Amino acid sequence: MTTLLILFACTDGESTDSSPDTDANSDTDSDTGPDTGEDCEQAYTGPVYIGFEETCPPFVTDGTAAIVWNCDSTDWWFDVYTVDWTTGGELWTRQTGSENPWDENHMIPVYDSDGESTLYPCDTPTMDSLTWHVVIYDTDGAEADCAVWGDEPESLGTGCEDWN
């Protein structure tokens, strides 16, 4: 079983998402490039966080989640979108819904995918028993933001926002 982890950084005027643009996700004029908005002349200087920039491109208007995950018969994958640059992050997975839980930890590289093995099969009973915790780091390597979701987010005691 392989786990694919991808971390995308959203910065002023430039999208790092490799998926095709859709009208709902793009505010682009073919002559002038991305609409940078009135307050977006300078590069983004706010905090690093999981999500999408709300006032400067790239911003999302179609309800796209900043953390997307899924699996199939051979792979799990996670896309984590951040505002501003990061040095990557980490993903912890714990099978909180099991009497004999298993823990895993995977590094999340920036703009890349990474294949690592996992013991978790992609099936409904397993998915329903897992709890995930993502941490992202700023460019200095300090924790910038985190999220937790799944079976029992409160059981990890992370202090992170429940992403459900």
N, C-alpha and C positions, 0 to 999 in steps of 0.2 A: 504494500500500500504506500503511495507517495502523497506527500503534502506539498502543495504549491502555495507560497506566500509572496504577496506583492504589496509594496508600499508605494503609494503615489503622493507626491507633494504638489500642491496647487499654489502657484505663486502669481503675482501680478502679470496679467497679459499672456500667459503661456500655459496651456494645458498639457499634462503629461499622460493623460489617458490615451491608450493606443487604440481604443475602439472608435469606430466611425462616428463623426459628429451627426447629431440629429438636430432638427430645428428647435426642439425643446431644450437642448443643452447648449446651443450656440447663439451668440448675439454678434455675428460676424458680418461685416460688409466687405464684399470682395475687393473694393477699392481702398479701404482704409484699415483693414485688419480688425482685430478684436476691439469692441467698445470698451474703453478703459474707464469710462465714467468720469464724473467731475472730480472726485477725490482720489483718483488713481494715477496721477502723474508720477509719483514716486513709487519705488518698490514697497511692497508690504512690509511693515515693521512691527506688527502686533505679535501676540503670543502664538506659539506653535500649538496646534490642536487638531484633533480628529474631526473632520467635517469639511465644509466647503466655505470659501470666502463669500460673504453675503453682499458686499458692495463692490468688489473689484473682481474681474474675471480671473479664473474660471469659476463661475457660480452656477448652481444647478437649480432649475426651476421645475423639474418634472418629478420631484420627490425621490430621486436616487439616494440610496443610503450610503453613508460614508464608510460603512463596513459591510462588505458583501461576502458571503461564504456559501459553499455548497460542496457536494461530492458526487461521485459516480462509483461504478464498480471497482475502479482502480485508483482513483485520486480524490483528495480533498483539496480545495483551494480557498484562499482568503485574499480579498482586495481591501486594503485599508487606505483611505484617502486622507491626506493631511493638508492643512493650510500652512504654508511656508516650508522651508527646507528642514530635513531631519537627518540624523545619522542612522536611521533604521529603527527597529523595535524588536519586541519579543512577543511571542504568543505562548501562553500556558493553557493546557487543556487538562481537565480533571474529570474523571467519570464519577461525578457526585451521586448519580443515581444507582450506584452499584454497591453491594456489600463488601466487595474487594476492589476498591478503586485503583486506577492506574493514572499516573501523572506523566505528562509530556511537556517539554519546553522546546520551542523552535525559534531561531533568530529570524527576523524579517528584514531582508535587504531592501535597499532603496532602488526603485525602478527596475526591478529584476524579479525573476522567479527563482525559487530554490526548491529542489526536490529533496525531501527527506522521508524516511520511512516512519510509519505509524502503525500501532497495533489496533487502531479503531476501524472496524469495518463500516462501510457506508450503508447503514440500514436504519429504519425508523426506531427500533428499540435503543440502538446505540446513540443516535442523534438526540433522542429524548432524554438520555441520561448524562449528557456532557455539559460542562460549564467551561466557558472560554474567558480568558483574561488577556487583553492586549495592552502593551505599554509602548509608547513611542518616545524617542529621545530627541532633544534639540541638537543643534550643530556642535554644542559643547559637550554632548554626551549625558546631559542631565535629563531626568524624566520630565517630559513636557505635558503629557496627557495619557489617559488610560480609559479603558472601557471594559465592562464585564457583562456577559449575557449567558443565557442557557438555562439549564435545569435548576440550579440553586445559586444564583449570583452572590447572595448574601453570605453563603457558607465559606467563601474564600476570604472574606474580611479584607478586601483590597481597598476600600474607601473610594472606589471608582464609581462612575455613573453607570447605572443599569442600562444597557444599550437596547433592551427588548422594546 
